[in-house]
Amino acid sequence: MKSKLISPSTPLGKQIECLTMTKYYFEENNISSDKEKLLADCSSFKETPIQFMEQVHGNRINLVSEYKSSSVARTDGLISDKSNLALGVLTADCLPVAISRTDGSLFGVVHAGWRGLLNGILEISIKKIAKADQGLSAWIGPSITSRNYEVGKEVYDSFKMKDEESELSFEKIKSDKWLFSLQTEAKRVMEKRNVEVEDSAICSFESSSLFSYRRNETNNRMITIIWRKI
């Protein structure tokens, strides 16, 4: 079966919806998946406008109070408390992370590659969304898994220097090479801060319905969105 849309098994919060659009969804709806055309071709989902961002592998998070047709400049995370828009992220191996308060009052989406994780984008997002009397839930969408993601000593050393426990996310395969699980590191960081996490466990490198830059340096992208139903 060709998966067109991929979603978490349970809602992240009250009235919160979240999903990843795949290659087959774009094909069925005659949408270009090329990242240069995708934002214009897929500016809404079921009549809900999608707010995108200019992703730069950083750790900046922006609050969105109203929809704008232009992408939010130089940011890798969006949060909102509005019901009249969706927040979107483009990926082709990096982590799309959707996160919400359990009451649905505030939700967000994050683009996280190894640089974003190292620079604390998830920690910053959690601080901005967390509320004392509300739990947080997150979903890690389709992304490259460790068996297809080899990194060098500089990446391993940088994470170890930041947090010794990050070693749990690496598997040494050579004297200077490691397999790195972005998902394990993201889950570790979020669960350490009492976020309930679901991982889609779908590898972008291996799935024919997904795009992977590491597989073939594609210019195509998936879209992951989160929104609150009216």
C-alpha positions in Angstrom: 0.0 0.0 0.0 1.3 3.4 -1.0 1.2 5.7 2.1 0.1 9.2 1.1 -0.1 10.7 4.6 1.7 9.5 7.7 0.4 10.5 11.2 1.1 9.8 14.9 -1.0 7.0 16.4 -2.7 9.3 18.8 -3.3 13.1 18.9 -0.6 15.2 20.5 -3.1 17.4 22.1 -6.8 18.4 22.2 -8.0 19.1 18.7 -4.4 18.9 17.4 -3.8 17.2 14.1 -0.4 16.3 12.6 0.8 14.5 9.5 3.6 14.1 6.9 2.8 14.4 3.2 4.7 11.9 1.1 5.7 11.5 -2.5 2.4 9.7 -3.3 0.3 12.5 -1.8 2.0 15.0 -4.0 1.6 12.8 -7.1 -2.1 12.2 -6.4 -2.7 15.9 -6.0 -0.5 17.1 -8.8 1.8 19.0 -6.5 5.5 19.6 -7.3 7.7 18.2 -4.6 10.7 20.3 -5.7 11.6 22.5 -2.8 11.8 25.6 -5.1 8.1 25.1 -6.2 6.6 23.2 -3.2 5.7 26.2 -1.1 3.7 27.7 -3.8 2.1 24.4 -5.0 1.2 23.3 -1.4 0.3 26.5 0.5 -2.7 24.9 2.3 -4.2 21.6 3.5 -7.9 21.2 3.5 -8.3 24.9 3.2 -6.1 25.6 6.1 -3.1 27.8 5.1 0.4 26.5 5.9 2.9 28.8 7.4 6.4 27.8 6.3 9.9 29.0 7.4 13.3 29.7 5.9 15.1 26.8 7.5 18.8 27.4 8.2 19.9 24.6 10.5 19.8 26.9 13.5 18.0 27.0 16.8 15.7 30.0 16.5 12.0 29.6 17.3 9.3 32.1 16.2 5.8 32.7 17.5 3.3 32.9 14.7 0.2 34.9 15.5 -1.1 35.3 11.9 -0.6 33.6 8.6 1.8 35.3 6.1 2.3 34.0 2.6 6.1 34.5 2.9 8.2 32.1 4.9 9.3 33.2 8.3 12.9 34.4 7.9 15.9 32.4 9.1 14.2 30.1 11.7 13.9 26.4 12.3 10.9 26.3 14.6 7.4 27.8 14.7 4.9 27.9 17.5 1.3 29.2 17.6 -1.9 29.3 19.6 -4.1 30.0 16.6 -6.6 27.7 15.0 -6.7 29.3 11.6 -3.3 28.1 10.3 -1.0 25.1 10.1 2.7 25.2 10.8 4.9 23.4 8.3 8.4 22.1 7.9 10.2 20.7 4.8 12.5 17.7 5.3 14.4 15.1 3.3 16.3 13.2 6.1 16.3 15.7 9.0 13.8 15.4 11.8 10.4 17.0 11.6 9.3 17.3 15.2 5.8 18.3 16.1 5.0 19.2 19.7 1.9 20.3 21.6 0.5 21.0 25.0 -1.9 18.2 25.9 -4.8 20.8 26.1 -3.9 22.0 22.6 -3.5 25.6 23.6 0.0 25.9 22.1 1.7 23.8 19.5 4.7 23.9 17.2 6.9 22.3 14.6 10.7 22.0 14.5 13.3 21.3 11.8 16.2 19.4 13.5 19.3 18.0 11.9 22.4 17.3 13.9 23.4 21.0 14.0 20.0 22.0 15.4 20.1 19.2 18.0 23.6 20.1 19.0 22.6 23.8 19.4 19.6 23.0 21.6 16.6 23.7 19.3 14.5 21.1 21.1 15.4 22.4 24.6 14.5 25.9 23.4 11.2 24.8 21.9 10.2 22.9 25.1 10.9 26.0 27.2 8.8 28.1 25.0 5.8 25.7 24.9 5.9 24.2 28.4 3.3 25.3 31.0 3.4 24.1 34.6 -0.1 22.5 34.6 0.1 21.0 31.1 1.9 18.0 29.8 3.7 18.0 26.4 3.5 15.4 23.6 5.8 15.2 20.6 5.9 13.2 17.3 9.1 12.6 15.4 8.1 12.2 11.7 9.9 10.2 9.0 13.6 10.8 8.9 16.9 9.1 8.3 17.7 6.3 10.7 21.1 5.5 12.2 21.8 2.5 10.0 22.0 4.9 7.1 23.5 7.9 8.8 27.3 7.9 9.3 29.1 10.8 11.0 32.6 11.6 11.9 34.6 12.2 15.1 33.9 16.0 15.1 30.1 15.3 15.4 30.5 12.6 18.0 32.9 14.7 20.1 30.7 17.8 19.9 27.7 15.9 21.3 29.7 14.2 24.0 31.1 17.6 25.1 27.6 19.0 25.3 26.2 16.0 27.2 27.9 12.8 28.1 24.6 10.9 27.9 24.4 11.6 24.1 26.8 8.7 23.7 23.7 6.5 23.8 22.7 7.9 20.4 25.9 6.7 18.7 27.3 3.4 17.6 31.0 3.2 16.7 31.8 1.4 13.4 35.4 2.5 12.8 38.1 4.3 14.7 36.7 7.7 13.5 33.2 6.9 12.3 29.9 6.4 14.1 26.3 5.7 13.2 24.2 8.4 14.7 20.5 8.1 15.6 18.9 11.6 15.3 15.7 10.0 16.7 17.3 8.5 19.8 19.0 11.8 20.6 15.8 13.8 20.1 13.8 11.3 22.2 16.4 11.4 24.9 16.4 15.2 25.1 12.7 15.5 25.1 11.9 12.6 27.5 14.5 14.0 29.9 12.3 17.1 30.0 9.1 15.0 30.6 7.8 15.1 27.1 5.9 12.1 25.9 7.4 11.1 22.6 6.2 9.0 19.7 8.7 8.1 16.9 7.3 7.2 13.5 10.3 4.9 13.1 10.1 5.3 9.3 13.4 5.8 7.5 13.5 8.4 4.7 16.5 6.8 3.2 14.8 3.4 2.8 11.2 4.2 2.0 10.1 4.6 -1.6 7.4 7.0 -0.6 9.8 9.5 1.0 12.7 11.7 -0.2 16.2 11.4 1.1 19.1 13.8 0.4 21.6 11.3 1.5 20.3 8.7 -0.9 20.4 10.7 -4.1 21.0 14.4 -3.3 17.4 15.1 -4.3 15.9 18.6 -4.4 12.5 17.1 -3.4 11.1 17.5 0.1 8.3 16.1 2.3 6.1 18.4 4.3 5.1 17.8 7.9 2.4 20.0 9.4 0.6 20.5 12.7 -2.6 22.5 13.4 -5.5 22.8 15.7 -8.9 22.0 14.4 -11.6 24.7 14.7 
